[in-house]
Amino acid sequence: MAATESGKLMYKIYRALSYGVSPALNLHLRYRRFRGREHPHRWTERLGRASLPRPPGPLLWFHAVSLGEGMSAIPIIKQCIKQSPDLNILMTTTTVSAFEVIDKRLPSGVIYQFAPIDTPTAVGAFLDYWKPNAIVLMESELWPNLIMSASENGVVLALLNARMSTKSFKRFSGPVLLPLISLMLSKFSLIVPLSTMQAIHFQLLQAPPFVINFSGDLKYVVEDFDVSEGYSRSIEDLKIQFAQRKVWMASSIHRGEEEIMLGVHRVLMQMHPDVVTILVPRDPQHGLEIAQELKKEGQNVALRSRHEKLVAGTNIYVVDTLGELRQLYRLTPIAVVGGSFFPGLAGHNISEAAAAGCAVLTGHHVGHFSHMVLEMQRLNPLSVLQVSGKIELEKALKEIFSDAKVLEARCTAAKQAFHALSSGIVANVWNLLNSHVLKRALC
């Protein structure tokens, strides 16, 4: 009882502070819009102002912070539509990069908006307008005003692929924030943790044990989606350009990691003059900067956004676009997944590369993706190779390029591990959502 009262007190303080800083946050949104970080026309949705009509009938709201989490929600959204066609689906994210990709991938009829910032006014306006019956939050979107206001309005809450970083767990475990996070977690009807360790974290933060259920990691669910005829031709054209050449890809790289990849590229060029290195930075602007710098050095570079071709003497292909990884993985036998080579980074999803049948390599700084790496390695040690930096990556790629049997073994292991771990996840999540959330929300 004392802990609950402490949690309520902390929430009142948070609510008052978030209300007090609302004018500053509104100005910050305008500044972000000016800088191109918010949508130029739809940025007011972040203030809870809807831009589309609310259809009649029950409504299920899915929220994800960004592109990766949003893509994980799409298979579940499709399953919800299949199983409950009369259910309206609202999808929100917070970033423009997610909007640009996800808006094209959602099933028709799904409403897409930007999520409100976590102030009492914005959240209140959003909930008053959309009146969701239930909210499905993805991964780590634990916002006090949203959760508490939804609960007060009788909205059923679920948290899928639930996770938090070690840093967040330590912060929430402290005496100041523990009462607040415990109060927030008590409002959920369903928490589906990413892993056993994440489940332990949520239990230690006093989430009710009966709401914690397992389904498997939604990041393993890699679905095909419809693409235009023109885009298909573009991918086929790339496939032809890569034919008869040794190809490897460094995906989702962060600033600084390109130096590692380009260093390895220079070594591989000495052994295989026809090698093609595909660089896919996490931030498209970073890709443009890499290409410009390489061209200044006199190197021939092909840039994806400009549809430049791999002419003779061009060995570096820079992808400065979003949402193409799944197709690009199918064009390369080797994928080095970045965001993992420096301390402070937390890795990226390796399952998309494994699904495409690539030999998968990544660094050691993989954050919450460590459970995915370990699960795949337990099934087959050849499925994922972790390397600590340039020298180890160089050595590994030399071996893979030099021995076709090693490459084939790693490709096969990755694909088999992916299929074993991805089986049945969507059905499991749907069953949990239906029994713990929808039946309660729609009764």
N, C-alpha and C positions, 0 to 999 in steps of 0.2 A: 504493500500500500504506500509506504514511504517513497519507494523507488518510482511508483506511478506519479505521485504528487511532484516529485523532483523533475520527472520528465515533462509534466504539464507546465511546470514553472519555466523550464528551459525552452519549451516551445513558445510560451508567451513572450519570452525575451527575444527569441529568434524572429517571431512574427513582428514584434515591435521594431526591431532593427531593420528587417527587410522592408517594412513599410516606410521607415525613415529614409532609407537609401533609394527608394523607388525613383525620385526625381533624377538622381545621379545615374541610375541604371538606364532610365529612359534616354538621357543624354548620351550615355555610352553606346546604346543601340544605334542612335543617329550617327555617331562617329564611326561605328563599325559599318554602317550602310555606306557612308562616304568612302570608306576604305575598301569597299567591295566584299566585306566579310558577312554582310546580311543581304538578303534579297532586295533588289532596288524597289520593287513594287509591293512585295508582300511582307516586308519587315514588321509592319504593325501587328501581324498575327502573333508576334512574340509578346505583345502587350495584351493578348487575349481577345483581340478583335478579329472575329471570323470573316473570311472572304467568300465562303460558300454557304448555301442554305443547309440547315440540318433536316435530313429526311425524317418522315414519321417512322415510328417503330423503335424497337430496342437497338441500342448502339454499343458496340465494343470498341474501346479505344486502346490501340497499341502505341507505345512510345519508346523510341530508341534515340540515343544521343546523336549518333553519327552513322556513317555508311556501313561499317562492318556489322554493327548491332542491328541496323535496319534490315540489311540483307538476311540476317538470321531469322528475322520475324516473318519474312515473306512466305516461306513454306507453311508456317502455322496459319497465317492469314488465309492462304489458299485452302487449307484443310477446313478452317472455320466456315468459309463460304460453301465448300462442298457439303459439309455436314449440316449446316444451318443457313440455307440460302436466304432466309428472311431476315437475317441479322445484318444490320448496317455496320460497316467497319470504318473506323477513323484511324489514320496513321499519322503520327507526328515525329519529326526529328528536329534537331536544333541547327544543323549546319547546312550551308548552301551546297557544299560538295555532295552531301547525302541527297539533298533535294534533286540535284541535277541527274543523278543516276537512278535513285529509287522511284522517282515519279514515272520513269519509263518502264519499270519492271513490275509495278503493282498491277494486280488484276483489275479489269475494268469495274467501275462502280465503287471502288475504295476511295474514300475522301482523304485527301492529303493536305495537311496544314503544318505550319511551323509551330513548335511547342511554345507555350507561354513561359516567360521567365518566372522564377519562383518568388513572386511578390504576392501579397494578399489580393491586390487589385487585379493583377493579370490572371492569376489562377482562378479567382472568383468569377471574373467575366467569362473565362473559358468554360468553366464547369456550368455556369448558369445558362450559357448558350447551347452547349452540346449535350448536356444532361446524359452523360454516359451511364450505362447500367453496370459496367465493369471496366477496369483499367488493367492492362497487361504492360508492365514495365520490363524493359530488357536490361539485364546484366547488373548495372550498378547505379541506376537512376533513382536514388533515394533523396527526394526533396521534401523537406518538412511541410511547407505550406500545401503542396500538392497532395501529399499522403494524408495529412490531418484533415484538410478541407474535404477531400473525397470521402474519407471515413465518416465525417460529420454529416455528409449528404447521403449516406447509405450506399455508397458505391463500393462494390466488391473489388478487392485488390489482389493482383498476382505479380510475382517477380520471377521471370524466366531466365535461365542461364545465369542465375544469381552469383555474383562474385564481388570481391573487393580486394584491392591491393594490400600487401602487407603493411604499407604505410598508413592506409586508411583504417585498416583493422586496429592498428596500435592507437591511432588517434581516437577512434570510436570507443575503444576499450577503457579509455581514461575516465576518471571520476566525473569530469565535467560533462562529457558527451554521452556516456553510457546510458544514463536515464532517458535521454532524448531518443537515441537510436533504438533502445529497447521498447519505448512507447510506440515509435513508428512501426517497428517490425510486428508488434502485437496487432496491428490493424490489417495484416495480410491474411488472406484465406489460403494462399498457396505460395510457397517458395520452392523453386526448383533449382538447387545449386549446381554449379558447373562441375564440381568434383567433391569427393569425400572431405578433403581438407577445407573447401569452402563451406560445406555443411557444418563442419566443426566450428568454423569462425562464426557462422550465423547462430549456432546454438550458444556459443560463449557470449554472444551479444544479446542473449535471452530471447531469441525468436521462439515462439511456441513450437515444441517438437512435433506436434501433430500436423503442422502445416508444411513441414519439410518433406519433400518427396523427390525421388530421382527419376530421370528420364533419359539421360545421355546428353551430350553437348550438341546444341543446335548448330554450332559452327561446322559440324561434320556433314550437315545437310547441304549438299551442293547440287542445285537443280539447274537444268537447262532452261533458257528463256528465249522467247521469240526475238529475232533480230531482223532488220530490214534486208531486202535483197541486195541493196547497195553495200551494206556493212558485211554481209556474207562474202560478196565479191572482194571486198577489201582484205578480209582475212585470208581468202584463198590466194590472192595476189601475194600476200606476205609469205604464205607457205611456199609458193613457187620461188620467191626470192631467197628463202632460207635453204631450199633444196640443194643437196650436194655440198653443203658447208657444215662445219662443226659449230653448233649453236649452244649457248647457255644463257640463262637469264638471271639477273639480280633484281628481285622484286621488292617493292615496298621499302626501298632504302631511304634512310634519313640523312640529313646533312652530315657530311664527314665520311659516311660509309662509301660514297662514290670513290674516294681516294683508295680505299681497300680494293674495291672492284676493278678500278682502272689499273692499279698496280698488278693485280692478277692477270688482267687482260694483256698487259704488255709482256708478261712472262709467257703466256699461252701463245701470243703472236710469234714468238721465237720458235716454238715447236710446231705450230699450226698456222701458217700465214693466212689461211682462209677462214679463220675463226671469226664468228660473229658474237659479240657481247651485247645483249639487250639489257638496257638499264631502265628500270621502272621506278622512279622516285615516288615517294608517298605524296608529295606535293607537286602538282604539274608545273608550277612556277620554278621549282627547283630543277626540273628536267630541262626547261628552257635555258636556265642559267648554266647548267652543265654543258649543253650543246654549244652555247655561245663561247664558253671558255675553251672548249676543245677546238673549236674552229679558229679561235685566235692563235692557238698553238700550231695551227696548220694541219690538223687532223680532219679527215673526212668523216662526217657524222650525218646520219639520216634522222630526221625529226618526224615523229608520228603525226603530230597535229598539222604539219604542212604536207603530209602525204608524200614525203621524200622517199625515193627508192634506194635500195642497196646497190649502187652501181659498183663497177670494178674499183677496188681500192678502198671501199668503205667497209669498215669492220665494227662500227659501233652504231647501234640503233637505239635512240632515246625515245621512250614513250612518255610524252607530257600530256596525257589524257587521263580521264577517270573511268572506272567501271569496265575495263577491258581485260583484267587479269585472267579471268576464267577462259577466255578465248585464246589469249596469248600463251598460257601454260600448255595448250595443246600443240603449239608450234615448236616447243623446245623440249629436248629430252632431259635437261638438267635445270633445276630451279634452286637458286640460293635465296632464301627468304630473309630479308633484311629487318631493320629495326631491332637488331639483336646482337650487334657487334661492339657496342659501347655500354659501359655502366650507365644506368639511368634509363635505358630503353627497355621495352617490355615485350618485344616480339610481335609477330603477326600470324595470321591464320595460315598454317601449313597444309590444311586439309584440301584446299582447292588445287594445290600443286600435286598432292598425292592422288586426288581423284582423276586428274588428267594423265596419271601414269608417269610423272616425272621422277627422276632421282632427286630426292629432297635433301637439301643442306640448309643449316641455319646456324646462327651464333649461339652463345651460351646465355645471353641476357634476354630471356624470353618471357619473363613475368608470369602471368596466369596461364600462358600457353605451355608452361612446363608440364602440366598434366597431360596435354595432348601429345607432346613429344614422348613422354614416358609410356603412355598407353600404346602408342604405335610401336615404340622400341620393344615393349614387352611382347607384343605379338610377333614382331620380327625385327631383330637388331639392325637389319639392313634398311629398314623403312625410312629412317631419318638419321642423318649424320650431323652431329654438332661439331663445329670447329671454332677455335678460339680467336682467330684473327687471320691476317693476310697469309702468313707462312703455312698454316695448317690448311687454309682454303686452297692455296696454290698447290700444295701437295695432293690434296684430295682430287682436285679437278684434273691434275696431270694423270693420276691413276685412272680416273673414270674415262677420260678421253683416249687413253692409251689401250684400254682393255674393254672390248665390246661386251664380254661376259660379265664384267663387274657392273657396267652400265645397265645391262639387261636385268641383272639380279636386283639392283637397287630400285629400278623402275617397277619391277614386278612386286617387290616387297612393299613398296609404298602403296600401290594400288590395292593389293590384297588387304593390307592393314586398314586402309580407308573403308573398304567395303564391309569389313567385319565390324568396324566401330560405328558405321553410319546406319546400319540396318535397324529399322523399326522405331527410330527416334521420333519422327513426326506423329506416328500413331500413339506412342507413349505420351507425348506432350498433349495431344488432343484429348486423350482419355482423362488425364489429370485436370485439364482446363474445364472439360465438360462436367466432371463430377464435383470438383472443388469450387468452381467459379460460376460457370454458366447456369447450372441448375439452381444455384442459390440466387444469382442475379436476376434470372428471368422468371422466377416462380411467382 
